[in-house]
Amino acid sequence: MPRGKGSRKGACKIICVKDFCYFCQIFFTMKIGIISDTHGFIHPQIFEFFAQCDEVWHAGDMVSTEILEQLSSLTKVRAVYGNCDGWDVRGRYKEIEVFDCEEHTVFLKHIIGNPKFYDRDVLPLIKKAKPTIVVAGHSHILQIVNDAKNGWIFMNPGGGGKFGPHTRITIIRFDISGTDISNMEVFDTVK
């Protein structure tokens, strides 16, 4: 299956709709990168890690819009603001983003909690959106959990910058094809 930046275009001569080719009966693969809590810093190797991504999702606390401008030079970026973001970031991004990616609905918010204890004010918002993927930041703790109780996959990429309680910089990337999520990879380096 085609994958990587720009690979969906012209994959076949038949009209392809929403990343699905009705002629070939296949979903195209999208490579997704997730980062959070950069706090004004992006490790130089992150650009190489995200180079083939079709989209990057930032789960807040970028602290500066410069971070997203740098990531936008690579690919499409979706982002939400976090509790440490100022009005320059909050003026350009929402607190919550809900969107479709392939056959998944994604709920993206900085402070959510985790599968053992979701924020009681946020859980009803998540359930109302009926996502299959929930993405959070804030904790600086890498977590990828199949939350079977709620029917979604919970992802927190951990701390993507050098400021905060984490000791390692972590981000994630994976492939989505239809409903399938595969090739989960973690970038992990010393802070």
C-alpha positions as CSV (number, residue, x, y, z in Angstrom):
1,M,0.0,0.0,0.0
2,P,1.2,3.5,-0.7
3,R,2.5,5.4,2.3
4,G,4.5,8.5,3.3
5,K,4.2,12.1,2.4
6,G,2.3,12.7,-0.9
7,S,2.1,9.0,-1.7
8,R,-1.7,9.0,-1.9
9,K,-1.9,11.3,-4.9
10,G,-2.1,9.5,-8.2
11,A,-1.9,6.1,-6.7
12,C,-4.4,4.8,-9.3
13,K,-6.3,6.2,-12.2
14,I,-9.6,5.8,-10.5
15,I,-10.9,8.6,-8.3
16,C,-9.9,8.0,-4.7
17,V,-12.1,9.5,-1.9
18,K,-11.0,10.2,1.7
19,D,-7.9,8.1,1.4
20,F,-9.9,5.1,0.1
21,C,-9.7,3.8,-3.5
22,Y,-13.0,2.3,-4.5
23,F,-11.4,0.6,-7.5
24,C,-8.6,-1.1,-5.6
25,Q,-10.7,-1.6,-2.4
26,I,-7.8,-0.5,-0.2
27,F,-7.2,2.2,2.3
28,F,-4.0,4.2,1.9
29,T,-1.6,4.2,4.8
30,M,-1.0,7.5,6.7
31,K,2.0,8.0,8.9
32,I,1.2,10.0,12.0
33,G,3.6,11.6,14.4
34,I,2.6,12.7,17.9
35,I,4.5,15.1,20.2
36,S,3.6,17.1,23.3
37,D,5.2,19.2,26.0
38,T,8.0,20.7,23.9
39,H,8.1,23.8,26.0
40,G,9.9,25.9,23.4
41,F,12.4,23.2,22.3
42,I,12.5,20.5,19.6
43,H,15.4,18.1,19.5
44,P,17.0,18.2,16.1
45,Q,16.5,14.5,15.5
46,I,12.7,14.9,15.8
47,F,12.6,16.4,12.3
48,E,14.2,13.3,10.8
49,F,11.8,11.1,12.8
50,F,8.8,13.0,11.5
51,A,10.2,13.5,8.0
52,Q,7.9,10.9,6.4
53,C,4.8,11.7,8.4
54,D,1.6,12.8,6.6
55,E,0.5,14.6,9.8
56,V,1.9,15.6,13.2
57,W,-0.4,16.1,16.2
58,H,0.9,18.3,19.0
59,A,-0.9,17.7,22.3
60,G,-0.1,21.1,23.8
61,D,2.5,23.1,25.8
62,M,4.5,24.1,22.8
63,V,5.0,27.5,24.6
64,S,5.8,29.2,21.3
65,T,4.1,29.2,17.9
66,E,7.6,28.9,16.5
67,I,7.5,25.2,17.4
68,L,4.5,24.6,15.2
69,E,5.9,26.7,12.4
70,Q,9.0,24.5,12.4
71,L,6.9,21.3,12.3
72,S,4.7,22.8,9.6
73,S,7.7,23.1,7.3
74,L,7.6,19.3,7.3
75,T,4.0,18.4,7.1
76,K,0.4,19.2,8.2
77,V,0.2,19.9,11.9
78,R,-2.8,19.7,14.2
79,A,-2.4,21.1,17.6
80,V,-4.2,22.1,20.8
81,Y,-2.9,24.5,23.5
82,G,-1.8,23.4,26.9
83,N,-1.8,24.9,30.4
84,C,1.7,26.5,29.9
85,D,0.8,28.1,26.6
86,G,0.3,31.9,26.4
87,W,-2.2,34.0,24.5
88,D,-0.2,33.9,21.3
89,V,-0.7,30.1,21.2
90,R,-4.2,30.1,22.6
91,G,-5.2,32.7,20.0
92,R,-4.3,30.3,17.2
93,Y,-5.2,26.9,18.6
94,K,-8.2,25.4,20.4
95,E,-8.2,23.6,23.7
96,I,-9.8,20.5,22.1
97,E,-9.7,19.1,18.6
98,V,-11.9,16.3,17.4
99,F,-11.3,15.1,13.8
100,D,-11.3,12.1,11.6
101,C,-8.2,10.4,10.3
102,E,-8.8,7.4,8.1
103,E,-11.6,5.4,9.8
104,H,-10.8,6.8,13.2
105,T,-12.2,9.7,15.2
106,V,-9.4,11.4,17.2
107,F,-9.9,13.4,20.4
108,L,-6.9,15.7,21.1
109,K,-6.5,17.6,24.3
110,H,-3.6,18.5,26.6
111,I,-5.0,17.6,30.0
112,I,-7.1,14.5,30.0
113,G,-5.7,12.3,32.8
114,N,-5.0,8.6,31.9
115,P,-6.9,5.3,31.5
116,K,-6.7,4.7,35.3
117,F,-8.1,8.1,36.2
118,Y,-9.5,10.4,33.5
119,D,-10.3,14.0,34.5
120,R,-13.9,13.9,35.6
121,D,-14.8,17.1,33.6
122,V,-13.1,15.8,30.5
123,L,-14.4,12.2,30.4
124,P,-18.0,13.2,29.4
125,L,-16.5,15.4,26.5
126,I,-14.5,12.4,25.3
127,K,-17.4,10.1,25.4
128,K,-19.7,12.6,23.6
129,A,-17.1,12.7,20.7
130,K,-17.1,8.9,20.5
131,P,-13.4,8.7,19.5
132,T,-11.4,5.6,18.7
133,I,-8.1,7.4,19.5
134,V,-7.6,9.7,22.5
135,V,-4.4,11.8,22.6
136,A,-3.2,13.7,25.6
137,G,-0.1,15.5,26.9
138,H,0.7,17.2,30.2
139,S,2.0,14.2,32.3
140,H,5.4,14.0,30.4
141,I,4.9,10.2,30.7
142,L,4.9,8.0,27.6
143,Q,1.7,5.9,27.5
144,I,0.1,3.9,24.8
145,V,-2.8,1.9,26.2
146,N,-5.7,0.0,24.6
147,D,-8.5,1.3,26.8
148,A,-11.0,-1.6,26.2
149,K,-13.3,-0.4,28.9
150,N,-14.0,2.9,27.0
151,G,-13.4,1.6,23.5
152,W,-10.4,3.7,22.4
153,I,-6.7,3.7,22.3
154,F,-5.1,6.2,24.7
155,M,-1.8,7.8,23.6
156,N,0.4,10.2,25.4
157,P,3.8,10.8,23.7
158,G,5.5,11.9,26.9
159,G,7.8,14.9,27.1
160,G,9.0,16.1,23.7
161,G,11.2,19.0,25.0
162,K,14.0,19.4,27.5
163,F,11.9,21.1,30.3
164,G,9.8,19.3,32.8
165,P,9.9,16.3,35.1
166,H,10.7,13.7,32.5
167,T,14.3,12.4,32.1
168,R,14.0,11.3,28.5
169,I,12.6,13.0,25.4
170,T,9.9,10.7,23.8
171,I,7.6,11.1,20.8
172,I,5.7,8.5,18.8
173,R,4.8,7.7,15.2
174,F,2.6,5.0,13.7
175,D,0.7,4.1,10.6
176,I,-3.1,4.3,10.1
177,S,-4.8,2.4,7.3
178,G,-8.5,2.3,7.5
179,T,-9.2,1.1,11.1
180,D,-5.7,-0.6,11.4
181,I,-3.0,1.0,13.5
182,S,0.4,-0.5,13.0
183,N,4.2,0.1,13.1
184,M,4.1,2.0,16.4
185,E,7.5,3.5,17.0
186,V,8.9,5.5,19.9
187,F,11.7,8.1,19.6
188,D,13.5,8.0,22.9
189,T,16.7,10.0,23.8
190,V,18.3,11.5,26.8
191,K,17.0,15.0,27.7
